[in-house]
Structure formats: structure tokens, C-alpha cells
């Protein structure tokens, strides 16, 4: 029987086994500072050695224990920590850099590539940066900092012993609440979080780098309402600041994501409608983005293939506006404009690239599994699919009503989910350039959507959504069994002909640097990349599998884990719902093969 801590799904009963609530002191701090930004969740799984010090020598040898290597790693870590303490004697406000050993980025040097592969920040080999012996860590020590940006760091007692005693797979949870950022463990029922950081600004978004995570380091990036960005390693309590005091962009950060399989690059979206690419190891450079409608300056040339809007008025429904700094891979390899600095003086700095995507705020964005595309939603009610390699808009989809509020990409890359102010969860097919289905069940704005990787196998997809109506809804979607409406709109195919051709070329790995004008393809629409929202009787409807009302506070985020799912509300209250049965992921093998194939296509 269901209660506040359980709900029944077709596969069994989900139950709450763990809750993370603000302590009275933290609750007082949260009450003193009004909650202006929703609580967001980030998770990462870290695999620790299964060997224990109490294990007998014989069994340790049989298990292949390499204790000496571990001791060397610990010794090296202690030496690095000592350097960190000595290097943090100066306040971080005296230097805008994020890394103690900034190194040139391989993406900044223009590789010799055929026409099919452009020299862009995303065209480098993801493993190219792995040639370094050790990846640089953030420069400043959070324990000894004198920065006024970080007001307090509260670590758990004996945190080093707690981390050293870990074995097997551990899932760490990060979330923001008011002006605090919390690091804890999911599924361990800890009395206190591992760390709680208090800031003078509001954290609005955060992400964990899955490409560099290890027992020795976890790279976390945090965006703030002031535009500041913090690169943070909770293991060593080191941090670095980027876009310091809004030097590059002072607009609030709305979403932040590491580029999949990249140890350095990440993207940040802002409330002014821009998406900016950063490298965590570069310093902030002097940068002024070019605004649409004005003549491009000589020091910031605009590539016609990347931004066709350099001539005439820019239309955000048809293109994105790209400003390339002098150290951008494309401009760095081109001829020197008159009066510009020599190549050796063009030190690679941030930003790597600057995209103006919309005239309204970017709400959120997410990468495709192979990182070749990006789905961004904005307050203008559009979902935009962007080619990250060509830095070019592929398609733009209008919402049924109002703005989109959340977005997710399926593990196999076939579908994109959106939630919006129309109380609907919409399923898009980027490859077919159309709306596949709409999910009806919420009675208010949808706040979060997420795919359940464990229950997605390429035929049936499980995903969840949460809304301002305090409903947690689970959905099962099968494309083959989906009811298709009889009414078909023929002019939509003509409108998306240019986009269909561009995606077809991308799927075969051919050139993505040029899109033929719509007149050459016989398209009738002046906006060949724009797709208006189909009416209700043109799209199939998916009904909920489970509808669960949770608490009285507004829900803000949802995330699936192999062992269950997490929900968060506005007050920073996190619930962990454990699965009824141990289900083996069915799609992971396919996903890994999909990524390997994508990387092979990018290299070949």
C-alpha cells in the first residue's frame, strides 16, 4: 500500500531509504538568504579499491593488491597538498587564473584536417590531452583562502579517513541550496554531509566531469548568479575561479556542462541568451563579444560558415551568432589581420568561443551522447539543436505554448525530451526533425525530466518528470508501439528539407561546413531550420505509468541512479527512492559501442 515514502510501479515498489535535509543551522542560513534559484542535483560514481588493510597477505596477493602503488599515490597527493597550502598564501583575488600550471590547449593549435573536419574546439581527439603525465589541479586551497567569495568551508570529521576507508563503487551527490553547496554520499545514510561550502553568491548550476573522476580527484564546476564560475576539487579542497567578477560575461549562469570525454572543456549558458565555451586551465582573457547588426572588428573575425548572419540582421530562429576570439582554432590558423599580434603572443585564454543563441535567457542545455550535438532550450519557447563541431544551428523547434523549462537526451541519442510551461513532456526525434509524442499528466509547469538508463534498451524507454504540481511521474515510451495520428502535414517536410539534408550529411560523417540555401532545395519557407509546433490532433499522446504526489514544497530536479532515483525540492530536501529489484542496465553496452563508433567517425 502506498504512503508518503513509497509508490508502486509496474516493476515493483519504490521506497525512500534516505533523505538529505538542511540542519537547523543551515536552515537558519537558508531562511536568512531568500531562495531565488532551484536546487539542482549532480551525481558521480567513483570506484575504489576493494583491498583492505586487514586482508591477509596471501589473499591480498591472490586479489592482485598493489599496495605499494597506492602508497606512492598517497605520498604524491600529500606532497601536492603541501604545495597547495604554500601557494595559497596570497589571496585568490590577486590573480584571475584557475590553474597553477596553465598549459596550452591542444584544441587551440590548428590541426591539418580535410574539408570534412573543421578546426574547432570540439574537433580535437578527446584523448589527446591525456599525453600529460599529471593533469593540473586548481590553484587555491579552500581551507586557507582569504577570498570573500567563499565565506565558509565545513568538512565532516575525519573526512580523510572516511574517504580512505571507501571500497567498491561509491556514488557521490552534489546539490545547491540557497547560498550553500553540499557534497555528500548517496545510499550511505550519513549523519552529516562530507562537505558544505558557503558562498557570498548564489550557486545556480553545477556538473561533475566523468572523464577525469578517480579516487584521487573529482572535477566539479559551479556556476553562480553573478556569472562567476568555480572549478572545485572536493578531495583536495582546491579551487580556481573563472569569469571572475563577470569579466567575460556578467549575466547569471543558468546551466553548466562538461563536454563529454573532455578533461578541460565545458560550456556555460547565461541569462542573456549566450553559451560560452571555457577551458578550465586557461586564464580569463580580455574579450568583447561582437553584437549582431554591427560591423565585425578586425580582431574578432566571424567565419561565414559558422555564422551566416554576419551579413544583414541576425535571426535567432535561423542561426546562432558566433564570436571567435583571436586564439580560437579557426582564427588562430588564418592570416594575420593588419595590426594584430604575432601567433606566439596570442596566448590561448578564455573564452574558447562565444555563441549568441537567443535574445532571451537560455534555460538549460544538454549534449548528445557523442557530444557532436547540443540541445538548448530558451525562454523564447524554442528548442535548438546545435552542431558543436561546425558551431552552427541545425534545427529550431517551437513549443506548443510558453517556454521550455527542462531538457534531456536519450542514452542512445535518438530522442530529446523537453518539459515546459504548457504542462507537457514532449518527445522530439532530431533525426526525423519532428515531434514524436506528447506526454500528458502534469497540471502545472514541468520542472525536470530525466531518462532512466537502467530501463532503456533501444526499444522501450523509461523516463521521469517532476513539476510544480509536486507530481513525480514515470513514463514508458515505445516508438514501435506508438499510435500515429492519421492526419499528416505535408508542408512540414518541405520546411525542414534543408535541416533534413544537413542531418543526413552529419550522420554519414560528410561535410558539415556548408548548408545549401533553401531556394536551391526548393524549400518554400524563409526559415528552413524552424519547425512550428504541430497541433494536438497531429501528435500521439503518451499516458503516465506512475503518478506520485511528493510533499508540499515545489519539486525542482530529478535524477536516476543504478540503484534508484533522486528527487529534490526548493528547500534543498533530497529523497533517495530505491528500486524494487536489482535490474542490470540493458543499454550500456550499446551506448559504449555508440560512443566508440562516434569517436572513430571523428578520427577517420
N, C-alpha and C positions, 0 to 999 in steps of 0.2 A: 504494500500500500504506500502511496506517495505521501511525502511530507515536505517540509522546507528544505531538507537535506538530501532528498532522493528524487529521482524521476525514472520512469520506466520507458525504455527504448525497445525496438524490436529485438535487439541482441541481448537484452537483459536490463538490470537495474544499475544506474549510475548513482553514486553516493558521495557526499562530501566527507573526505577523510582529513582535511587540513584547511585551516583558514589563517590568513595573514591580516591582522588588524593593527592600526596605529595604536601605540601605547598612549596612556593618559598624557604624558609629557609631549609626545609628538602630536597628539590630538589637540592639545592646547596651542601648539605652534601652528598647526593647520588652521585652527579657528581664528588665530590672530591674523594670519595671512589668508585672504579670501581665495577660494578655489576657482581659478579662472580657466584652467586647462585640464582636460580629462586625463585620468590615469591610463597609461599605456603599459603593455607587457612586452618584455623581451626574454627569451629563454635560450639556453645553450647547454649541450651535453658534453661533459668532459670525462674522458676515460682514464682512470688512474690505474697504477699497477696493482695487481691482485696479491702481490707478495707482502707478507707481514714479517715484522722483526721477530715474532715468536715462532715462526716456522722453523722446523728442524733443518740443519744444513743439508741433509740428504734430500729431503723433499724440495728444498729451495733449488738445489741443483737440477732435480728432475723437472721442476717447473720452469727452468731456464732463467732463474733470477740473476740479474746483473746488478748487484748491489753497489759494486764499485763505480759503475757509470752513474748511478743515481746520486752517490755521494759527491762525485765530481760536479754534477749539475747543481746540487745544493750549495757546494762551495763557491761555484761560479756565481750563483744567484746572490750569495751573501756578499761577495766582492762587489757585484753590481749595485746592491743596496747601499753599500758603504759609499760608492761613488755618487749615488743619488743624494745621500744626505749632505755630502760636501758640496755638490753642485747646486743645492737649493738654498745656500746661504743668502744669495741675492733674491729679492722678491721677484715673482714672475711677472709683475707689471713692468719690469725694466726691459723685458725682451718679448717680442711678439711670436717667437718661434715655438714650434711644438715638439721638436726632436733635438736631442743633444748632439746628434751626428747627422745633420741633413745631408742626404746624398742625392745625386742626380737621378731622376726617374727615367727608366728606360723608354717610357712612352713618349718622352719629350724629344728623343732623337729620332729623326725621320727615317724609318726603315725603307729599304729598297723593296717596293711592292708593285705588283702589276696593277692594272686599272681596277681590277675587282676588289682590291683591298686598299682602302684609304689610310693615310697616316693620321689616325685619330686617337684620342685617349683610350678607346676601347679595342683598338686593333692590335694591341700587343699580345704576346703569349702570356697567359695567366701565370705560367710557371717561370717566366723569365726573371722575376725578381728573386727567385729562390736561390740564385747563384751566390748571394751573400752568405757569409758564414753565420752571422748573427743579425737578426733584424733589430733595428734601433728601437729603444724604448722611449716613452715620454720623458721629458727632461726633468720636471719639477717633482718634488716629494710633497705629497699632500699632508703628511704628518707635521712637517716643519714649515709649511708655506706661510708667508705673511700677506697673502693676497686677500683683499676684501671681497673678492668674488666668491670664495669658499669660506663660509662663516664657521663651519664646524665639521669635524670628522669623528664619528663614533663607531669604533670597531668592537666586535664581540670579544669577550675574554678568551685569551689563549687561541686567537684565530689561527696562528701559525700551526699550533699543534692539531687543531681541528682539521686543517687542510692536509697536513702530513699524514693524518690517520685515515684519509679517504682511500677507498679501494673500489675497483669496478667502475661502473658508469654512474656519474653524478649529474643531476640536472640542476643548474643554477637559474634563478629567477631574478630579473631586474624590473623595477617599476618605479614610476614617479608619482608623487602625491604632494600637491601644493609646491613648496619650495624645497622639498626633500627628494633624494634619490636613494633607493633601497636596493641592497644586494642580499639575497637570501637563497636558501636551497628548497627546491620543490620536492615534496614527498618525504622529508626528514623530520617534520614536526618540531622544528627548532623553537625554543622559547623566545629567542631574540634573533634578529637578522644578523648576518655576518658583518654588514657594514651599513651605516646610514650617514649620508652626506647632506649637509645643509648649505644652501646657496643663497646669495642675495638676489638672484633672479629665478624665474620660474622655468624648470625643465619642461619642455613640451613634447619631445620625441627622443628616441634612443634606439640603438641597434648594436648587435654583437657580431664580430667578424668570425664567421665559421671557418675561414681559410687559415687563420693563424692560431686558433684556440688550442691550448695544451694545458697540462697541469701546472706549467711554469708561467703562463701568461694568458690573459683574456683581454682582447682589444675591444673596448666599448666606446662608442661615440654618443654624445648627448647634445641635443640642440636646445636653445633657450629662446625665450620670448624677446630677448634683446638682440637676437641674431648671432650671439656668441656660440661657439662650438667647443666642446671639451672632449679631448681624446684621453681616455682613462683606462688604466690597468689596475683592477681591484686587487690582484695578487700582490703586487709590489707597492700599491698605493701611489703610483706615479701618474702624472697628468701633464697634458700640454694644451694650450689654447690656440684656436684658430678663429679667423674672422673676429679678432679681438676688438671689443667695443664697436662692433659693426663696421670695421674698416672696409670690408668688401661689400657687405650688404647689411643694413641696419634693420631690415624688416624681420618680424618674428619667424622663427623656424617652425614649419608645420609638419614636416616629415623628413626622416634621415635614413639612408640605407647604404650599407657597404655594397660595392659591386661584387657579385658572386665570384668566388675563386680569385679575387684580387686582394693582396695583403695591404695595399696602400690606398686605393681609390674608393671614394664614397661620394654620394650625391645628397644634396640638401635642397628641399623646396621651401619657398618663402611665401609670406602672405602678399607680396607684391606681384605674384604671378611668375616668378623666376625659379629655375632649377640650376644649381651651380655645382660643378664638379670640383672636388678637392683631392689633394694628396696629403695624407696625414703627416708626412715627413718634410713638407715644404713650408717655408715661411710665407706670411701674407705679403703680397706684392702691392704696389700702387696700381690700382685698376679702376677705370671708369667705364662702365658698360655703355655701348652705343645704343641710343634710343631710336626706335623706328621713326621714320619720317625725316630724319636729319641726315646730312651727308656723312658717310663714314670717314673718320680720321685716318690719316696715313699709317698711324701706329697700331690701329686696330682694324685691319682689313677684314672684309666679310667675303667669305667664299660663296660664289653664286650657287654652287651645288648644295651647300649646306643651308643657305638662307636665300631663297629666291625672292624674298620680299625686300631686298636691298634696293630694288627699283620700284618706286611708287609706294603707296600706302600699304602697311602691313595688315594682313587679315589673320587673326589668330585661329580662325576655323580652317585655314588652308595651309599654314606653315608655322614653324617656330622660328624665332629670330635669334641667331647665334652670334655672339661677340667673341672673337678669338683673341686672346692676349698675345703679345709678341712671342711668348715662349710656348704657344700652342703648337702641337706637332705639325699642323699644316703650314702655319705662318713661319715656323722656325726653319722649314725646309725650302721656303720660297726665296725669291730675290729680295735683297735688302732695299726697302724704300729709302728715298732721299732723307738724310739727316738721322737715320736710325743707327742704333748701336751695333757694333760687330757681334757675331754669333757668340764669341767667348764671353761677352759681357751680358748676354741675355740669360742670366741665371734663372732656372726654372723655379717659379713661385706659384702661389695660389692666387686666383683660381686657375684650374686647368682649362676650364671652358665655362661659358656663361650662356644659358638658354633663357630667352623670354618666351614663355609658353602661352600665357594668358594675360588679359588685362585685369582679371580677378584673381583672388587668392588660390594657390594650389592647395588642395585639402590633403591629398595623400598620393603616393605613387608606389609601384611595386615592379620588380624585374620579372621577366620571363625566366624559366629555369636555366636557359643557356646564356642569359644576360645580353642577348642580341637586341631585345626589345624592352620597352618600358611602357607601362600603362599608368597614366597620370589622370587624376580627376581634379576638377576645379569648381569654384563657386558659380561659374557661368553655366553650369549644367552640362558639361561635356566630359566625355572620356576620350582621351587622346592616346593613341598608340604611336610611340616614337621609336625610330630606328636609332639605336645608340651608336652604332658604328658610323653611319653616314651623318648622324646628328640632324635628322630630318623627320618631319611629321609623316606618318604613313596613313592613318585614318583618324577621323574625329566623329564620335557618336554623341548624339543629343539624348538627354534623359527624357523620361516620359513627363515628368513635372519636377520643377525645382532643381536643386543642386545634388550632385553625388556626394556622399559622406564617407564612404569606405570602399576599398578595392582589394581583390586577391586574385592571384593567378594559379591555375590548377597545376599540380605537380608534373604532369606530362606536357604542359604548355598549350593544351588545346582550347581551354576556356578561361574567360575572365569574369569574375564575379564583381558586382557593384551593389552597394546599398545606397539609398537616397532618401530625400525628403518626400518622395512620393510613396513612402511606406512599402516599397517593393525591393526585393532582391532580384537583380536582372542578370541573366547568363548571356554573355557575348561569345561569339566564335570569331577570333581575329582572322583566322584563315578563310572563313566564309564571308566575312565582312557583314555580319548581321546579328540581330538579337535571336537567340535560340529559344529562350523561355523566360517567363517572369514568375517569381515565387510570391504568392500572396499569403499573408498570415500575420504580419505586423499591423498595429493600429496607430503607430507613430513613427517618427524618423528612425531609420536603421542606423545604428552606431558602429557596428563592427561585423565583418564577415571573415571566415577562415575555412580552408579545406582541411578535412581530417585525412592526413596522408595514409593512416593505417587502413582506412576503409575506402580508398580509391584504387581501383585496379585497371583503369583504362576503359572499362565498360560501365561500371556504376561508380558514381561519385557521391561521397558524403561530405556535406559542409554544414556549418553552423552560422547563425546570425544572432545578434543581440540588438535591442532597440530601446528607445526612450520609454517605451511602454513596459519596460522591465521584463520583457519576454526573452527567454532563450529558446530558439527554435532550431531543430535539426531537420535537414532536408536530405533526401536521396534522389539523385538525378541520373537517369539512364537515357542516353541520347538515342539509342536504337529503339527503345520502347516509348519514346516521347510522341504524344499526339500532335500531329501537324495540322494547323488550320487549313481549310480548303482554299481560302482567299489568298491569292498570291499577287504581289505588286511587281509588275514588270519593269517600271521605270527605275526602281531601286538598283537593279543590276546595271542599267546604263549609267546611273550616277556614280557607282563605285567601280567603274571599269578601270580607271587609272589606278586606283588602290589595289584592285584585284591583280592587275598586271605586276605592280610593284611587289606585292607579297609573293606572287608566284616566282618572280626572279629571285627574291630573297630565299625562298625555300630551296631553290636549286643551287644556291650559292653563287649566282651570277652577279653582275654589276648592280650596285645599289646607289651609284653616284648620280644617276640621271633618271628623271621621270619625264616621259613624253608629255607635251601639253594635251589638254583634254580634247582640243579640236583635232589633233592627229589621230585620236582613237574614236572619234565620232560621239563623244560624250556631249550631252546637252546641258549639263549643269555647269555654272561658272565656278562652283566649288566641288571639284571631283572627289575630294577626300572627305567631304562632310556627309554624314548619314543622319537624316532626321529620324525621330523616334516613331516606330510603327504604332498603329492604334491597337487597342486591346484585343479586337477580334482577329488580328493578324498574327498573334503570337500565342504559343502554347502556354498553359498555366501549370505550375508545379505546386502541389499541396504539401503542407508540413507533415513530417513523420512524428515529431515530438514538439509540444508547446509547453514550456515550463515558466511560470512566474517566479522571479527571484527577488526577494526583499522589497524594500520601499525606496531605496536610493537608485538613481538612474545608472544603468549599466553603461560602461564605456569601452570595454575591449574583451576579446575572446581569443584564445589560442589553444590549439590541440597539441598534446604530447603523446608519446607512445603509450603511456600508462593512463592517460585520461585527458581532461580538458580544464582550462583555467578561465575564470570569469573575473572581471574587475568592475567596481563601481566608482562613482565620483568621489567618494570619501577615502579611496585607497584601500578598500576591503577586497582582498583576493580570496577566491574559493577554488580549491582543487577537487574536481569531481573525478573519482577513479572509475575506470572502465569495469564492466561486469565480468569480462573474460580477458585473458591474455591473448590478444589477436596479433598474429605475425603480419607485418606490413607486406602487402602484395605488390605494390607498385615500385618499391625502392630499386629493385634490380633493373626494371625498365627505365626508371629515371636516371640511374647512373649510366646506363648504356646510352640514353638520350644525350646526357651531358658529354660523354666521351665522343659521340658522333659529332656533336656540335663543335667541340674543340678541334676535332680532326678536320671538319669543314673549314674552320677559321684558319688553320695552319696550312692546309693544302691550297 
